[in-house]
């Protein structure tokens, strides 16, 4: 299973294009996999005969897992079980989110104390982790020893940004740093389709804000998010960074450019807002409520009509694939973190409306033509001296998910300039 993006941990085999016993030439499409809200055709790495399939259509495998075996001829001696034992790595689990403490209203609705395996409880104590804060992947949400180990491994990758606070940062590529700041209620995986287009040219840093994924919490306000971004840029050691923010991440990017312009080489605001509309405020309030009372899959289906265009929603395969990715991201963000994010969004709204004229860094504003939540992107671009604006027609608010190629093209042109 190939690793096709910086946030990819596993993929689903959608289809084998060659049947068992069939011949395939090097470079020919052998199978289709799905991961991170996208499907990808995978080419054969050598010519030969497909002798064994280890992961059938519909099954999930971790990156690096053995999918199939080719031999040069159909008559060649071949030990399927022996190859699997020698080559197939153990399937890792993705790093789970740290579940922040819930407010009293949510605690009243919360289920009873979670089930934790004795070995998991003992290991958590040994590692200094609270087992109650580890989401379980076992039957009925039971916390296993592997869940604790995965969380401990994730925390080894954290980057300190403030006393007692370290953030989960996915890094890939080399060169000038390029920082990606996700929007409200999402994590670094929202850039999964964009990041691979940037990593050949930049040192891409995708940051999970406080309380998201394995990042320490609790979530802070927009100035705090901007300060964390500044600390991360300083820690990268590459000097000023290109900063790309989406929605709430755009608010943090804007705040960073106003308060620490020496750290911002260029600024890209994706579906930004300066003063939240009543629809945006109502959406984040409902988002918090549904997250507290329903499953991540239900939350994703609730959000889909608000985040995506009619075209994507009408495409059954694309819609369901996107919903699976969105639900996985929703599961990594506790309801309590969403509530603090919502409060921070509301408090920041309107505070920078008169400061756009002070921006002194090269700025690109990317607007979505079918955006229901932040319709003022073009007006924001007009208020920023020298800013360029690109409108991507027919796309919803989640532009980085729905139109990554168009976003990438506009962004790379901006960065070259």
N, C-alpha and C positions, 0 to 999 in steps of 0.2 A: 504494500500500500504506500503510494508516494505521499510526501508531505508537500501540499500545494500552497500553503499559506502559513503565516507566522502564528496564527491561532488554531490551526488544524491539529487535532489530536487523533481523529479517527475518520473513517469514510465508510459509506455504504455502497456495496456493489449493486449497480442498477441493472446492468445487462452485460452478458458475455457475447461479443460479436462473432466469435469463432466457437464452434461446438467441440466437445471432447473428441479427440482424435483428428481434428481438422488441422490443416497446415496454415501457418501465418508467416508473413515476411517481415523482416525488421522494418519498423516505421509504420506498419499497418495498424489500424485501430483494432485493439484486442478486446477492450472492455470499456464500459462507462461507469464512473463512480460519482457519488454525490457527497458533498461536504461543504459546510459553511455557506449554505443558501445557494449553492451552485452545482451544476453538473459539469464533468470534464471527461473528455475522451482520452483514454490512455493508450499509447502506442506500445507495440511489442518491442522489447529491448534487444531481441535477437530473432533470427529466423529459426523455425522449427515446427514441431508437432506438439499440440496441446495434449499433454499426457495425463495431467491430473488437475482438478480444480479444488482448492482447499476452502475457498470462501464463495459460496453460491450466491446467485442473485437474491437481493433482499437482506443479506447478512451484513453485519457491521464488523469491521476489523480496524485495529489500531494502526497508526502510521508505522511502517517497517514490518508489518506482519506479512507472512507468506501468502500470496493469493493463488498462485498456480505454478505449474512446472512445465517447461518446454524441453524436449529432447531433439537432437538433430534429425533423428529418423524415428519412425514408429516401431522399429525392431530393437532399438537400443535398450539394454538392460536398465531398469529403473525401479527404485525402491521408494514408493511414495511416503510411507510411514517414516523411513529412515531420514529422508530429506526434511520432513516436517520437524522431526526431533532435533536435527542438527541446525536448522536454519531459522525456524519460526521463533521470534522473541515472545516472551510473555506479554499478554495484552495489558498495557498500563491504563489506569483510570485517569481521566482529566482532573486537574486540581480542582477541588470543590471550593465553593464560596464559604467565607466565614460569616456565619449568621449573627448579625448584631442583635442586641437586646431589643425586644419589642415594647412598644408603648402599652400602657395599661389597657387601652381599648382592644388592642390586638391580643394581649395575654388572656383577656376574658374569653376570647374565641379560640384560643390555641388548644391543641390536643394535649393529652397527658404527657408526662415526661417521656422523652424519646427512648427507644430501646437501644442499648449500647452493649456490644459484646464485651465480656470481661477482659479479653485480651486487648481490645481497643481502649477500654478505660485505663488499663494498666500502662499501655504504651503512651497514651496521652499524658498521663501523670508524669511519666518518665521524661517526656519531651517538653513539659511545661505548657501543654495545651489544655483548654477546657473542652472536654468531649461533648458537652452540651452545645457547643458552637460549631461542631463538625456535622455538616449534612450527611446523612447516611445513604448509601447506595444499595444496601442489602434488602432483603425482603421486608416490606412494610416500612421502609426507611430506616432500618436498623443500621447503626454505625459499626462498621467493621474495622479490623486492624488495618486493612488496606486503605480505608478512607483516611485514617489518621496519618498513615505514611505519606499519602498523596498530599495532604495539607502541609505536612512538615516539609516536603520537597518543594512545594510552591512557595513557602515562606523563605526558603533559602535564596529565592530569586528576587526578593523584594529590595527596593531601593529606598534608603532613608531620605526623607524630605523635610522632617521637622522632629523635634524631640518626642520620642515615643511613637512616631508615625513613619511607616514605610509603605510604599505603594508597589503593587504588582505592575511590572513594566515588561512588555514583550518587545524584544529588540532583534533586528535583522538588518543586514546590509552594511555597507561601509561608506564613508564620506561625510559630507556635511549633515549634521543632525536635522531630522524632520520629525516634529512632534505631532501626534494625532490625539485629539481630545474628543471623546465620544459625547453623545447627547444625553438628555434626560432618560434615565431608566435603561440605558444600554451600556455595553462594555466594549473592550477593544475588538471583539469579534464583529462589531458593526463595520469595521474597516477591512474585513477579511478578503473581500474581493478587490479592494483598492491597493492594499499594502504590497502585494506581489508585483504590481506595476511600478512601484516606487523603489523597492529595495535594490534593484540593479544600479541605481544612481545615488542613493542616499542612505544614511544610517537612520533607519526608521524606528522610532520609539512610539509604541502605542500604550497609552497610560490608562489603567483602571483607577478611577477616582476613589477617594476614601469610602470604605464600606462596600465596595464593589469587588466581586471575586475574592481574591486573597488579600486585597489591600486593607490596611488597618482602618478602623472607623473611629468615631462616627463621621458621617458625611458632614462636610462644612458648607459654607456659603460660597458665592461666586468669587469674591476676593480671596478666600482661602484656597479654592481650586486654582486660581491664577498664581498664588504664591507657591503652591505645590509644583505647578508647571515650571515656574522660575527655578526652583530648587533642583528639579530634574534636569533642566537644560544645563545648569551650572555643574551638576554631577556628571554629565555626559562627557565633559572635557573637550567638546568640539567647538566651543565658542557659541556665537549666536545661532539660533535655529530657525528654520522655516516652521511656522506654526499653522496647523490646520485644525479648525474646530467646527463641529457640527452641532447646530441648535444650541443647547445649553453649553456644549463645549465651545461654540462660537462666542458665547457671552464671556466665558473664561479667557479665550484667546484675545478678545477685544480688551478686556480688563488688563491682561498681561501687557499688551502693546501700549496701553495708556500709562501704566505704572512702571514698567521695566522695558522701555523701547530698545535699550542697548542689547537685550537678549533676543530680539525678534528680527531676523534677517528679512523675512517676508511674512505676510499675514493672509490666510485664506479663510473666509467665513462662509460656511456651507449652511444654507437655509437659516440665516441668523434672525434674531429679534433684538430690539432694544427696549421696547415697551411691549409686554406680553398682551396679546389680544384676549378678550373674554373667552373665546373658544379654547385658546391654549391653556389658560388658567383652569377652565372647567375640565379639560382633558387630563391635566396632571393630577387634579383632585380625584377624578374618577379612576385614573390609573392606580393611585395609591389604594383606593378602596377595593378595587378588584384584586389587586395583588395580595391584600391582607385576607381576602375571603375565598379566593379561588385558586385553582392550579395554574402553573405557568402556561400550560397549553390553552386553558380558557382565557387567560390574560392576553396571550398572543392573538387569539381570534377576535377578542374585543378590540385590540389595537389596530388590526389589519386595515379596516376601512378608513382609519384616521391617518395612517402612515403611508399607504401605498395607493397607486393609481388604479383606475378602472381596468386598464389594460392588464396589469399584473393580476388583479383579482379575478379577471375573466379567464386567465390561463390556469387551468386546474393543476397541472404539474408544477408550474412555477410558484403558484400560490401555496400549495402544500409543502413544497420544499422550503420556501421562505418562512412559512409558519413554524416548521420544525426548528430552523435555526434561531428564530426569534424566541421561541419557547425555551430553548436551551440557555439563551442569554438572560431571559427573565428569571430563570431558576437561580442565577448567580447573584441576584440583587435582592436583598431582603426588603420586606415592606417598610421596615423602620428607616432604612436608608433612603427609600423613595420619599417618605414623608419629610425627611430633613432636606432632601434635594428640592422638593416642592416649596418648602418654606424659604430656602435660599433663592430660588428662582423668583418667587413673588417679591422678596425683599429687594432684589437687585433691579427688578423691572422699573424702567423709567429713570434710573439714577444716572445714566450716561447719555441720555438723549441729546444733551447740549454739548457733549464733549467730542463728538465725532470729528468735528473740524480740526481738532488738535492732533489727530493721528498723523504720524510722520513716517510711516513705514509703507513700502509697496503693498497694496492691498487688492485682493481679488474677492469678489462676492459671487457666490454661486447660488442661483435661485432655481426652485423647482416650479415648473409651470402649473402643476396641479396641486400645489401645496395648500392644505387646509389650515395649517397651524401657524405658519410664519409667513404671511403674504406680503410683508413689507420689505423684503430683501432688496428690491430695486431702489426703493427710497433711501435705504441705509447706504447703498453704494453711492447715490448722488450726494449724500451728506459728507462723504469721506473724500478729502482732497486727492485727486489723481487716481481714485479707485476705478478698477475695471469691473464690469458686471457681465456675467454669462448666464442666460436663462436656458435651462434644459427643458424643453416643452414636454407636456404629457406625463410628467413624473411626479410622484407624491413626495411627502416630506422626507422620507428615509432615502434621500438621494444616493448616499454612498452604497446602499444595498441594491437599489433598483436600477441605477444608471452608473455603475462604477467605471465602465469604459469611457463614457462621455465626461465624467468628472475627472478621470485621470488625464484625458487629453487636455482639458482646459487648465488643469493644475500644472502639468508639465510645461505647457506653453508659458504660463505665468512665471514659473520658477526659472526657465531659461532666460526670460526677459530680465 
